Amino acid sequence: MNQPLPIVEQLKNLEHLQELDLKIDSLKKGQNSLPASLKALDDSLNKIQTTLDTKKNQLNEMEKVQRQTQAAIDSNQDRLTRSNSKLEVVQNAQEFQAATKEIDQLKKLNGSLDDQIKKANSEIESVRKEVTTLDEQCQKLKAERDAQATVLLGKDHQFKTSIDSLLSERQRYTPNIEQRILALYDRVRAARAGLGIVPAVGGRCKGCNMMVPPQLYNEVQKGTSMHSCPSCHRILYIPTSQAAPQGT
């Protein structure tokens, strides 16, 4: 069984691991934000589609009433034709008056129905224009949405490729770190905004910016054992540029 590396070497590997993990976290955050880019388009599309469906239903009802009104006009016109025919064969004044009264009523009804059909035609034309405009907007948004989805799919692939590459690189360092140290690092990182190991510089923890007790700071500088910040519990290490030369 291989002997574990000296703590100072394990900390160096952990430092590299932290750099990779921060890059992975950033990439995953960007990858997870991609679907949100489509939400605004989806919301707009759904809103227009709902309005379009409502207008189409309204148009269907109006056209139904229009057909019914036209049928009433046709039926009334037939009655008017028959009434005019009766007028030609009346036998007396009473029949003449009755036929004339019926014709007047039918003409009046025809006038009312004509007004209704004209109004209906105007309203239907207006709603048809709205439906056409909404349908064009809907098709345009669908095209934009599809184009955006294609772009995001490409970006998602780029994110995945980059993340996989970093995860592969990460595997170079984990075998050189004891499992107990890795477990502590992962636990602290999860609880401390992604930072499981931080430098200690000038007696101060760079994770929480609190001063480290002098005796503990001396132990961290020796690099012979692992230590954590008493305040934020992140693992501490001395940056290479700050480390004391060997033998001093």
C-alpha positions as CSV (number, residue, x, y, z in Angstrom):
1,M,0.0,0.0,0.0
2,N,1.4,3.4,-1.0
3,Q,2.3,5.8,1.8
4,P,0.4,9.1,1.7
5,L,2.2,12.1,0.5
6,P,3.5,14.6,3.1
7,I,0.7,17.0,4.2
8,V,2.4,19.9,2.5
9,E,2.2,18.1,-0.8
10,Q,-1.4,17.0,-0.2
11,L,-2.3,20.7,0.5
12,K,-0.7,21.7,-2.8
13,N,-2.8,19.1,-4.6
14,L,-5.8,20.3,-2.7
15,E,-5.0,23.9,-3.7
16,H,-5.0,22.8,-7.4
17,L,-8.3,20.9,-6.8
18,Q,-9.9,24.0,-5.4
19,E,-8.9,26.0,-8.5
20,L,-10.5,23.4,-10.7
21,D,-13.6,23.1,-8.5
22,L,-14.2,26.9,-8.7
23,K,-14.0,26.7,-12.5
24,I,-16.3,23.8,-12.6
25,D,-18.8,25.6,-10.3
26,S,-18.7,28.7,-12.5
27,L,-19.3,26.6,-15.7
28,K,-22.2,24.7,-14.0
29,K,-23.7,27.9,-12.9
30,G,-23.5,29.2,-16.5
31,Q,-24.9,25.9,-17.8
32,N,-27.8,26.0,-15.4
33,S,-28.7,29.5,-16.4
34,L,-29.2,28.6,-20.0
35,P,-32.9,27.5,-19.7
36,A,-33.7,30.9,-18.1
37,S,-32.7,32.6,-21.4
38,L,-35.6,30.9,-23.1
39,K,-38.1,31.7,-20.3
40,A,-38.8,35.3,-21.5
41,L,-39.4,34.1,-25.0
42,D,-41.6,31.2,-23.8
43,D,-43.6,33.6,-21.6
44,S,-44.2,36.0,-24.4
45,L,-45.0,33.2,-26.8
46,N,-47.5,31.7,-24.3
47,K,-49.1,35.1,-23.7
48,I,-49.6,35.8,-27.5
49,Q,-50.8,32.2,-28.1
50,T,-53.4,32.5,-25.4
51,T,-54.6,35.8,-26.8
52,L,-54.6,34.3,-30.3
53,D,-56.7,31.3,-29.2
54,T,-59.1,33.6,-27.5
55,K,-59.5,35.7,-30.6
56,K,-59.9,32.6,-32.8
57,N,-62.7,31.4,-30.5
58,Q,-64.3,34.8,-30.6
59,L,-64.0,34.8,-34.4
60,N,-65.6,31.4,-34.7
61,E,-68.6,32.5,-32.5
62,M,-69.0,35.7,-34.6
63,E,-68.9,33.7,-37.9
64,K,-71.5,31.3,-36.5
65,V,-73.8,34.3,-35.6
66,Q,-73.1,35.7,-39.1
67,R,-74.2,32.5,-40.7
68,Q,-77.3,32.4,-38.6
69,T,-78.1,36.0,-39.5
70,Q,-77.6,35.4,-43.2
71,A,-79.8,32.3,-43.0
72,A,-82.5,34.5,-41.3
73,I,-82.1,37.0,-44.1
74,D,-82.5,34.3,-46.8
75,S,-85.5,32.8,-45.1
76,N,-87.1,36.3,-44.6
77,Q,-86.5,37.1,-48.2
78,D,-88.3,33.9,-49.3
79,R,-91.3,34.9,-47.1
80,L,-91.2,38.4,-48.6
81,T,-91.3,36.9,-52.1
82,R,-94.3,34.8,-51.1
83,S,-96.1,37.7,-49.5
84,N,-95.6,39.8,-52.7
85,S,-97.1,36.9,-54.6
86,K,-100.1,36.9,-52.3
87,L,-100.6,40.6,-52.9
88,E,-101.1,40.0,-56.6
89,V,-104.1,37.7,-56.0
90,V,-105.9,39.3,-53.1
91,Q,-109.7,39.2,-53.3
92,N,-110.7,42.1,-51.1
93,A,-109.5,45.1,-49.1
94,Q,-109.1,43.1,-45.9
95,E,-106.7,40.6,-47.6
96,F,-104.9,43.5,-49.2
97,Q,-104.3,45.2,-45.8
98,A,-103.2,42.0,-44.2
99,A,-100.7,41.2,-47.1
100,T,-99.4,44.8,-47.1
101,K,-98.9,44.7,-43.3
102,E,-97.0,41.4,-43.5
103,I,-94.8,42.8,-46.3
104,D,-94.0,46.0,-44.3
105,Q,-93.1,43.8,-41.2
106,L,-90.9,41.6,-43.4
107,K,-89.2,44.6,-45.0
108,K,-88.6,46.1,-41.5
109,L,-87.1,42.8,-40.3
110,N,-85.0,42.6,-43.4
111,G,-83.6,46.1,-42.7
112,S,-82.8,45.1,-39.2
113,L,-81.1,41.9,-40.3
114,D,-79.2,43.8,-43.0
115,D,-77.9,46.2,-40.3
116,Q,-76.9,43.3,-38.1
117,I,-75.0,41.5,-40.9
118,K,-73.2,44.7,-41.9
119,K,-72.1,45.3,-38.3
120,A,-71.1,41.6,-38.0
121,N,-69.1,41.8,-41.2
122,S,-67.2,44.8,-40.0
123,E,-66.5,43.3,-36.6
124,I,-65.4,40.0,-38.1
125,E,-63.1,41.8,-40.5
126,S,-61.5,43.6,-37.6
127,V,-61.0,40.4,-35.5
128,R,-59.6,38.6,-38.6
129,K,-57.0,41.3,-38.9
130,E,-56.1,40.9,-35.2
131,V,-55.9,37.1,-35.6
132,T,-53.6,37.6,-38.6
133,T,-51.4,40.0,-36.7
134,L,-51.2,37.8,-33.6
135,D,-50.5,34.7,-35.8
136,E,-47.6,36.6,-37.5
137,Q,-46.2,37.6,-34.1
138,C,-46.6,34.1,-32.8
139,Q,-44.8,32.6,-35.8
140,K,-42.0,35.2,-35.5
141,L,-41.5,34.4,-31.8
142,K,-41.5,30.7,-32.5
143,A,-38.8,31.2,-35.0
144,E,-36.8,33.3,-32.5
145,R,-37.3,30.7,-29.8
146,D,-36.2,27.9,-32.1
147,A,-33.1,29.8,-33.1
148,Q,-32.3,30.7,-29.5
149,A,-32.8,27.1,-28.5
150,T,-30.3,26.0,-31.2
151,V,-27.7,28.5,-29.9
152,L,-28.2,27.4,-26.3
153,L,-27.9,23.8,-27.3
154,G,-24.5,24.7,-28.7
155,K,-23.5,26.6,-25.6
156,D,-24.7,23.7,-23.4
157,H,-22.4,21.3,-25.4
158,Q,-19.5,23.7,-24.9
159,F,-20.2,23.9,-21.2
160,K,-20.4,20.1,-20.9
161,T,-17.2,19.6,-22.9
162,S,-15.3,22.1,-20.6
163,I,-16.7,20.6,-17.4
164,D,-15.8,17.1,-18.5
165,S,-12.3,18.3,-19.3
166,L,-11.9,19.8,-15.9
167,L,-13.3,16.8,-14.2
168,S,-10.8,14.6,-16.0
169,E,-8.0,17.0,-14.9
170,R,-9.4,16.8,-11.4
171,Q,-8.7,13.1,-11.3
172,R,-5.0,13.8,-11.5
173,Y,-5.0,15.3,-8.0
174,T,-7.6,13.3,-6.0
175,P,-5.5,10.1,-5.7
176,N,-2.7,12.2,-4.1
177,I,-5.0,13.3,-1.2
178,E,-6.1,11.2,1.7
179,Q,-9.8,10.4,1.7
180,R,-10.3,11.9,5.2
181,I,-8.8,15.2,3.9
182,L,-10.9,15.1,0.7
183,A,-14.1,14.4,2.8
184,L,-13.3,17.4,5.0
185,Y,-12.6,19.6,2.0
186,D,-15.8,18.6,0.3
187,R,-17.9,19.2,3.5
188,V,-16.4,22.6,4.2
189,R,-16.6,23.6,0.5
190,A,-20.3,22.8,0.5
191,A,-20.9,24.9,3.6
192,R,-18.6,27.8,2.7
193,A,-19.5,29.2,-0.7
194,G,-17.4,26.7,-2.6
195,L,-14.2,27.4,-0.7
196,G,-12.8,24.4,1.2
197,I,-9.2,25.5,1.4
198,V,-7.8,29.1,1.6
199,P,-4.4,30.7,2.1
200,A,-3.3,32.1,5.4
201,V,-1.2,35.3,4.9
202,G,0.3,37.5,7.5
203,G,-1.4,35.6,10.2
204,R,-4.8,36.1,8.7
205,C,-7.3,33.6,7.1
206,K,-8.0,34.9,3.6
207,G,-11.4,33.1,3.6
208,C,-13.0,35.0,6.5
209,N,-10.3,37.6,7.0
210,M,-10.0,36.8,10.7
211,M,-6.7,36.6,12.5
212,V,-5.4,33.1,13.2
213,P,-4.0,32.4,16.6
214,P,-0.2,32.8,16.5
215,Q,0.5,29.3,17.7
216,L,-1.8,27.8,15.1
217,Y,-0.4,30.0,12.4
218,N,3.1,28.7,13.2
219,E,1.8,25.2,12.9
220,V,0.3,26.0,9.5
221,Q,3.6,27.5,8.3
222,K,5.4,24.3,9.2
223,G,3.2,22.3,6.8
224,T,3.6,19.1,8.7
225,S,-0.1,18.7,9.7
226,M,-3.4,19.9,8.5
227,H,-5.2,22.8,10.3
228,S,-8.4,24.7,9.8
229,C,-9.4,28.2,10.6
230,P,-11.1,28.4,14.0
231,S,-13.6,31.0,12.6
232,C,-14.7,29.6,9.2
233,H,-13.3,26.1,9.5
234,R,-11.7,26.2,6.0
235,I,-8.5,24.3,5.6
236,L,-5.5,26.6,5.8
237,Y,-2.3,26.5,3.8
238,I,0.7,28.8,3.2
239,P,1.0,30.1,-0.4
240,T,4.3,29.0,-2.0
241,S,5.4,32.6,-2.3
242,Q,4.9,33.1,1.5
243,A,6.4,29.7,2.6
244,A,9.6,29.8,4.6
245,P,12.6,28.3,2.8
246,Q,13.6,24.8,3.9
247,G,16.0,24.8,6.8
248,T,15.0,28.1,8.2
